[in-house]
């Protein structure tokens, strides 16, 4: 088993006890909740007459179900209105901090916690959302959990978990212009598979990650779960500390140097032992787009849909299913695929740097006829920053819709949905059947810049040609 990795150190520091089942009772330093997976958990507490043990360690926001056009209350969707009312009631009853619409800090749960400095190195973090792995970008160990586990954390501030193995995933070299952290994530998943990380935590390392800013690291850690890993993380460094400095919940000036010394001690040791190590070169990564119905069914934008003979025999039934669902032919070029809807946003790619990169492509161009394109900032703070920089005006002038913060078309829990057989270029994280609201709708995952390129060209396009790369 792994030894002296950041994962091992943080796990050991938060171990409350070893259970007869062989699992570890792990203390959770920060619990993030939203309107979808918390109502049933709070109901379970009421049934048992239990209170929230540490309400100051729980933070709530609303993101999944809120509309991104008209957010006037009550919501037009009665179920969405009932869910937000339930969250308002539960957070008030248990004295839990809640970032509601209009608070100035509302947004997608995995965007608001880092931007406020709630997420810090060495923490254990849990949330009833699979993409909680995002927070590992800071050197935290972050788990997506189910509703019964949300109940457990509310009631005891602990989780019962089996310890994971640790795989070091190294990427070395400089990313070429037009290649982004989203492409790195999709490339890793393509190579290791959607089940390759089962039973593992992924430590992302190497010079490529060292050069990434925090928002890029968050994108890759966000998608660790799509590769089967329970969590993914990057060791904290000067980039981490510069990002956290002076944020709302960051250590105060007097405690800052001590905090850095502590965070540094948590980094994986030079002689750390890993259960597995895999390496990739940044030079082999191109702008990547998914062609199928799982995140590992991806290829470089200049490549063609693989033939059945190119795929491992065990994967062929799913490949044939993907051909049929997506209406793609083996050997078909991805570039030139017509697009109906373009979505820029989500917990994967709804941060300010994502919007800036997409804006570079949109500037001076216009969305193609017949294409619906929209941009959804990941939080109220991201929206405010983007508007201060004039990005909203740039996108609107280019024919994009500028929306209010929320999860939007990442998933079918709000009004932003595909219709019929529409095909979308999406900066989100999942391309499963029906994921974006239509039982027959089709999703192509790609970077925000690639989505912007698809929007203005009306088809899948190699963004490098539009950047002069």
C-alpha positions in Angstrom: 0.0 0.0 0.0 1.0 3.6 -0.5 3.1 5.3 2.1 4.0 9.0 2.9 1.8 10.4 0.2 -0.4 13.4 0.9 -3.4 11.1 0.8 -1.9 8.9 3.5 -1.0 11.8 5.7 -4.4 13.5 5.4 -6.2 10.2 5.9 -4.2 9.4 9.0 -4.7 12.9 10.5 -8.5 12.6 10.1 -8.9 8.9 11.3 -11.2 8.7 14.3 -11.2 4.9 14.6 -10.8 1.7 12.7 -14.2 -0.1 12.5 -14.9 -3.8 12.8 -15.8 -3.8 9.1 -12.3 -2.8 8.2 -13.4 0.6 7.2 -12.0 3.8 8.7 -14.2 6.3 10.6 -13.0 9.5 9.0 -13.6 13.0 10.3 -14.8 15.4 7.7 -13.5 19.0 8.0 -15.9 20.6 5.5 -19.3 19.5 4.4 -20.9 21.1 1.4 -24.6 20.7 0.7 -27.1 21.8 -2.0 -30.7 21.4 -2.7 -30.8 18.0 -4.3 -29.2 15.5 -1.9 -29.8 17.2 1.4 -33.6 17.2 1.9 -33.8 13.5 2.5 -30.8 13.6 4.8 -32.4 16.3 6.9 -35.6 14.3 7.0 -33.7 11.3 8.4 -32.3 13.5 11.1 -35.7 14.7 12.1 -37.0 11.1 12.2 -34.3 10.3 14.7 -34.5 13.5 16.7 -30.9 14.4 15.8 -29.2 17.8 15.4 -26.4 18.8 13.0 -23.3 18.1 15.1 -21.0 20.9 13.7 -23.2 23.4 11.7 -20.2 25.7 11.4 -18.5 23.0 9.3 -21.4 22.8 6.8 -22.0 25.3 4.0 -24.9 25.3 1.6 -25.7 26.8 -1.8 -28.3 26.2 -4.5 -27.2 25.3 -7.9 -28.6 22.2 -9.7 -32.3 23.1 -10.1 -32.2 26.9 -10.5 -33.1 28.4 -13.8 -30.4 30.5 -15.5 -32.8 32.9 -17.3 -35.6 33.9 -15.0 -34.7 33.4 -11.3 -37.7 35.2 -9.9 -39.3 33.5 -7.0 -41.3 31.4 -6.8 -39.7 29.4 -9.6 -42.0 28.4 -12.5 -41.0 24.8 -11.8 -43.0 23.9 -8.7 -40.6 21.0 -7.8 -37.6 23.3 -8.0 -39.3 25.9 -5.8 -40.1 23.1 -3.3 -36.5 22.0 -3.2 -35.1 25.5 -2.6 -37.7 26.1 0.1 -36.7 22.9 1.8 -33.0 24.0 1.8 -33.9 27.4 3.1 -36.0 25.8 5.9 -33.3 23.3 6.9 -30.4 25.7 6.9 -32.3 28.1 9.0 -33.4 25.4 11.5 -29.8 24.1 11.9 -28.0 27.5 11.7 -26.1 26.5 8.6 -24.5 29.2 6.4 -26.5 29.3 3.1 -25.5 31.2 0.0 -28.8 31.8 -1.6 -29.6 33.6 -4.9 -28.7 37.3 -4.6 -26.3 36.8 -1.7 -23.4 37.7 -3.9 -21.8 34.3 -3.2 -24.3 31.8 -4.7 -23.1 29.5 -7.4 -22.1 25.9 -8.2 -21.0 24.3 -5.0 -17.6 23.3 -6.3 -16.9 26.8 -7.5 -18.0 28.8 -4.5 -16.0 26.9 -1.9 -12.6 27.4 -3.6 -13.3 31.0 -4.5 -14.0 31.9 -0.9 -11.1 30.1 0.5 -13.3 27.5 2.3 -11.3 24.8 0.5 -7.8 24.5 1.8 -4.8 22.0 1.8 -5.0 19.1 4.1 -8.7 19.1 4.5 -11.2 16.3 4.2 -14.2 17.5 2.3 -17.5 15.7 1.5 -20.6 16.7 -0.6 -23.6 14.9 -2.0 -22.3 15.4 -5.5 -19.9 13.2 -7.4 -17.7 16.0 -8.6 -16.5 16.9 -5.1 -13.2 15.6 -6.3 -12.7 19.1 -7.7 -11.4 20.3 -4.3 -8.4 18.0 -4.4 -6.8 20.6 -6.6 -5.8 22.3 -3.3 -4.2 19.2 -1.7 -7.4 18.3 0.0 -9.0 14.8 0.0 -12.6 15.3 -1.3 -15.3 12.7 -1.7 -18.7 12.7 -3.4 -21.2 10.9 -1.2 -24.7 9.6 -1.3 -27.7 10.8 0.6 -27.4 8.4 3.6 -23.8 9.5 3.9 -24.9 13.2 3.8 -27.0 12.2 6.8 -24.1 10.6 8.5 -21.9 13.7 8.1 -24.6 16.0 9.3 -25.2 13.9 12.4 -21.6 12.8 13.3 -19.2 14.8 11.1 -17.7 11.5 10.1 -17.8 8.9 7.3 -17.2 5.2 7.2 -14.8 4.7 4.2 -12.4 2.0 3.0 -8.9 3.4 2.4 -8.0 3.8 -1.2 -4.9 2.9 -3.1 -3.0 5.8 -4.6 -1.9 6.1 -8.2 0.5 8.9 -9.3 -0.6 10.2 -12.7 2.3 12.2 -14.1 2.0 14.6 -17.1 5.2 16.3 -18.1 5.9 19.0 -20.6 4.3 22.2 -21.9 0.8 22.2 -23.3 0.6 23.5 -26.8 -1.5 26.6 -27.6 -5.1 25.6 -27.9 -4.7 22.6 -25.5 -6.3 23.1 -22.1 -6.6 21.3 -18.8 -9.9 19.9 -20.0 -8.0 18.2 -22.8 -5.6 16.8 -20.2 -8.4 15.4 -18.2 -10.1 13.8 -21.3 -6.8 12.4 -22.5 -6.0 10.7 -19.2 -9.5 9.2 -19.1 -9.2 8.1 -22.7 -6.0 6.3 -21.9 -6.9 4.8 -18.5 -10.6 4.3 -19.0 -13.7 5.2 -17.0 -13.1 2.2 -14.7 -9.3 2.5 -14.5 -9.3 4.5 -11.3 -11.8 2.3 -9.3 -10.3 1.8 -5.8 -7.8 4.6 -6.3 -7.1 8.1 -5.4 -5.2 9.9 -8.2 -2.3 12.1 -7.4 -1.8 14.4 -10.4 1.8 15.4 -10.7 4.5 16.4 -13.1 5.7 19.6 -14.7 2.4 20.1 -16.6 0.4 20.3 -13.4 3.1 22.4 -11.8 2.6 25.0 -14.5 -1.2 25.0 -14.3 -3.1 27.6 -12.5 -5.5 26.6 -9.8 -8.6 26.7 -12.0 -6.9 24.4 -14.5 -6.0 22.0 -11.6 -9.6 22.1 -10.5 -10.8 21.1 -13.9 -8.6 18.0 -14.0 -9.5 17.0 -10.4 -13.2 17.5 -11.1 -13.0 14.8 -13.8 -11.0 12.3 -11.7 -14.4 10.7 -10.9 -15.1 10.3 -14.6 -12.0 8.0 -14.7 -13.3 5.9 -11.9 -11.1 7.4 -9.1 -12.9 8.2 -5.9 -10.8 11.4 -5.6 -8.0 13.2 -7.3 -5.5 15.8 -5.9 -2.5 17.9 -6.6 0.1 18.6 -3.9 -0.1 22.2 -2.7 2.6 24.6 -3.8 3.2 28.4 -4.3 0.5 28.5 -6.9 -2.0 27.2 -4.3 -0.9 29.6 -1.6 -1.1 32.6 -4.0 -4.6 31.7 -4.9 -5.8 31.4 -1.3 -4.1 34.5 0.0 -6.6 37.1 1.3 -9.7 35.1 0.4 -12.7 35.2 2.8 -11.9 32.2 4.8 -8.1 31.9 4.3 -5.8 32.1 7.4 -5.3 35.6 8.7 -2.1 37.5 8.1 -0.8 36.5 11.5 -1.4 32.9 10.8 -0.4 32.8 7.2 3.2 31.7 7.4 2.3 29.0 9.9 -0.4 27.8 7.6 2.0 27.5 4.7 4.5 25.6 6.8 1.8 23.2 7.8 0.5 22.8 4.2 4.1 22.1 3.0 4.5 19.3 5.5 1.5 17.5 4.0 3.0 17.2 0.5 3.9 13.7 -0.6 7.4 12.9 0.5 10.2 12.6 -2.2 10.4 8.9 -1.3 6.7 8.3 -1.1 5.5 4.9 -2.1 2.6 4.7 -4.6 0.5 1.7 -5.5 0.9 2.6 -9.2 2.5 5.2 -11.4 1.6 6.2 -15.0 3.1 8.9 -17.1 2.0 10.9 -20.1 3.7 13.6 -22.2 2.0 16.9 -22.7 3.2 16.8 -26.3 0.8 13.9 -27.1 -2.3 15.8 -26.0 -4.4 17.6 -28.6 -7.7 19.4 -28.3 -10.0 16.5 -27.4 -13.6 15.8 -28.1 -15.8 12.9 -27.0 -17.6 10.9 -29.8 -19.5 8.4 -27.7 -21.5 7.9 -24.6 -18.8 7.7 -21.9 -16.0 10.2 -21.1 -13.3 7.8 -22.2 -14.8 7.6 -25.7 -12.8 10.6 -26.8 -10.3 11.4 -29.6 -8.2 14.3 -30.8 -10.2 16.8 -32.9 -8.3 15.8 -36.0 -8.8 12.1 -35.5 -11.6 9.9 -36.7 -14.1 7.8 -34.8 -12.3 4.6 -34.1 -13.3 1.4 -35.9 -14.4 -1.6 -33.9 -11.2 -3.4 -34.7 -9.2 -0.6 -33.0 -10.9 -1.2 -29.7 -10.3 -3.9 -27.1 -12.7 -6.8 -27.5 -14.2 -6.2 -24.0 -15.1 -2.6 -25.0 -16.8 -3.5 -28.3 -20.4 -3.9 -27.2 -20.3 -0.4 -25.6 -18.6 1.0 -28.7 -21.4 -0.5 -31.0 -24.0 1.0 -28.6 -22.2 4.4 -28.9 -22.2 4.2 -32.8 -25.9 3.5 -32.8 -26.9 6.2 -30.2 -24.6 8.9 -31.6 -25.3 8.2 -35.3 -21.5 8.1 -35.9 -19.9 5.8 -38.4 -16.5 4.0 -37.7 -13.8 6.0 -39.4 -15.9 9.2 -39.6 -14.0 12.5 -39.0 -15.0 14.4 -35.9 -14.1 17.8 -37.3 -17.1 19.0 -39.3 -19.7 17.4 -37.1 -22.7 19.8 -37.1 -23.7 21.3 -33.8 -27.1 22.5 -32.6 -26.4 23.8 -29.1 -23.2 25.1 -27.4 -23.0 25.3 -23.7 -20.1 27.0 -21.8 -20.3 26.5 -18.0 -20.6 23.8 -15.3 -18.4 22.9 -12.2 -15.8 21.7 -14.7 -15.5 24.8 -16.8 -17.5 27.7 -15.4 -14.7 29.7 -13.9 -13.4 33.1 -15.0 -10.4 31.7 -16.8 -12.7 29.4 -18.8 -14.8 32.3 -19.8 -11.8 34.3 -20.8 -10.5 31.6 -23.1 -13.8 31.1 -24.7 -14.1 34.9 -25.2 -10.8 35.0 -27.1 -12.4 32.7 -29.7 -15.7 34.5 -29.8 -14.3 38.0 -30.1 -14.9 39.5 -33.5 -16.9 36.5 -34.6 -20.5 35.5 -34.5 -22.5 32.4 -33.6 -23.4 30.5 -36.7 -27.0 30.6 -38.0 -29.2 27.9 -36.4 -26.9 27.4 -33.4 -28.1 28.1 -29.9 -25.1 29.2 -27.7 -25.1 30.3 -24.1 -22.6 31.1 -21.4 -23.4 30.3 -17.7 -21.0 31.7 -15.1 -20.3 29.3 -12.3 -21.1 31.7 -9.5 -22.3 35.2 -8.8 -18.7 36.2 -8.1 -17.6 34.8 -11.5 -20.4 36.6 -13.2 -19.5 39.9 -11.5 -15.8 39.6 -12.5 -16.7 38.7 -16.1 -19.0 41.7 -16.4 -16.3 43.9 -14.9 -14.0 42.7 -17.7 -16.7 43.2 -20.3 -16.9 39.5 -21.2 -20.7 39.6 -21.1 -20.9 42.3 -23.7 -18.4 40.5 -25.9 -20.3 37.2 -25.8 -23.7 39.0 -26.4 -22.2 40.9 -29.4 -21.0 37.5 -30.7 -24.5 36.1 -30.5 -24.2 34.1 -27.2 -26.8 34.3 -24.5 -25.4 35.5 -21.1 -27.1 33.7 -18.2 -27.3 33.7 -14.4 -25.2 31.3 -12.4 -26.2 27.6 -12.0 -25.4 24.1 -13.1 -27.5 24.7 -16.2 -27.2 22.2 -19.1 -24.7 20.0 -17.4 -27.6 17.9 -16.2 -31.3 17.7 -16.8 -32.5 19.2 -13.5 -33.4 22.7 -14.7 -35.0 24.3 -17.8 -31.7 24.2 -19.8 -32.2 21.0 -21.8 -31.6 19.5 -25.2 -34.6 18.7 -27.4 -35.0 15.6 -29.4 -31.9 14.5 -31.3 -30.1 17.8 -30.9 -26.3 17.5 -30.6 -24.4 19.7 -28.2 -20.9 20.9 -27.8 -20.5 21.1 -24.0 -17.8 22.1 -21.6 -19.4 20.0 -18.9 -18.2 16.6 -17.6 -20.6 13.8 -18.7 -21.8 12.6 -22.1 -24.1 9.9 -20.9 -27.4 9.1 -22.7 -30.0 11.6 -21.7 -27.6 13.6 -19.5 -28.6 16.9 -20.9 -32.3 16.5 -20.8 -33.4 14.6 -23.9 -33.6 10.8 -24.0 -32.1 11.0 -27.5 -30.0 14.1 -27.2 -26.2 13.8 -27.9 -23.4 15.4 -26.0 -19.8 16.1 -27.2 -17.5 17.1 -24.4 -14.7 19.6 -25.1 -12.9 22.6 -23.6 -14.7 26.0 -23.4 -12.5 27.4 -26.2 -13.5 24.4 -28.4 -17.2 25.0 -27.6 -16.8 28.6 -28.6 -15.1 27.5 -31.9 -18.0 25.1 -32.5 -20.5 27.8 -31.9 -19.1 30.3 -34.4 -18.4 27.7 -37.0 -21.6 25.6 -36.5 -19.6 22.4 -36.3 -16.8 20.7 -34.5 -13.7 22.7 -35.3 -10.0 22.6 -34.3 -9.7 25.7 -32.1 -5.9 25.9 -32.9 -6.7 27.2 -36.3 -8.7 30.0 -34.8 -6.0 31.0 -32.3 -3.2 31.1 -34.8 -1.8 28.0 -33.1 
